[in-house]
């Protein structure tokens, strides 16, 4: 059997997905509900009451994603562990042969949950770290005790050898702790992504619109997309156009095949933070 460097294999897979127009990576927003109240969150608080697919509906979409060629499936929110059926969903997804990444704040993962994540075979848990100190961490999340809960979850996940990744959105509140966050991640041999700009809240993208630009290329609608809690297809979590409902008469595959033309028409750039020029925290609409 021939062997190849991981980055070369990764590049080859992505190139093939682009050439064959396969939805290689999909972000599934299972819920907009969240137990944190981060002021910089791009999801409006009012959306936390929005309709969500039931378990059977989630299963149906996962099957359609598999049939369409999806291999990497990320579950995000909101906070995914607020869904009571999360364990059934993860187990079902893994049985479809998909690679699973969980995007979570980590606060609801205790020792038992960490073991279940390991037993299911989740490939990676991606946790947001808004700070190191309790004052900064809890101040950003708006929830007292959140720092203790998240770092306890990290300890439990490491104990069960679950793959971890971390990300941080740089804010005024945590700018003095960025180096400490990076040092912590390096100390446990885990990757860290720093986002040094803030995207506008997704229901406010048209308020401060600059002239759209096409000076970048992303995989939205080409090798990746997102699905809302109600089962609507989007180009990515940050873009609210197009948003097309998956149904019996309009399958995921049918929608997926139409996306390239929609992108070619250029309408998505009117809503895209990358096309608009990403906003600073001060200009971001915060609820």
Buried (B, 14 or more C-beta within 10 A) or exposed (E): EEEEEEEEEEEEBBEEBEEEBBBBBBBBBBBBBBBBEBBBBBBBEEBBEBEBBEBEBBBBBBEBBBEBBBBBBBBBBBBBBBBEBBBEBBEBBBEBEBBBBBBBBBBBBEBEBBBBBBEBEBBBBBBBBBBBEBEBBBBBBEBEEBBEBBBBBBEBBBEBEBBBBBBBBBBEBBEEBBEBBBEBBEEEEBEBEEBEEBBBBBBBBEEEEEEBEEEEEBBBBBBBBBBBBBBBBBBBBBBBBBBBEBEEEEBBBBBBEEBEEBBEEEEBBBBBBBBBEBBEBEEBBBE
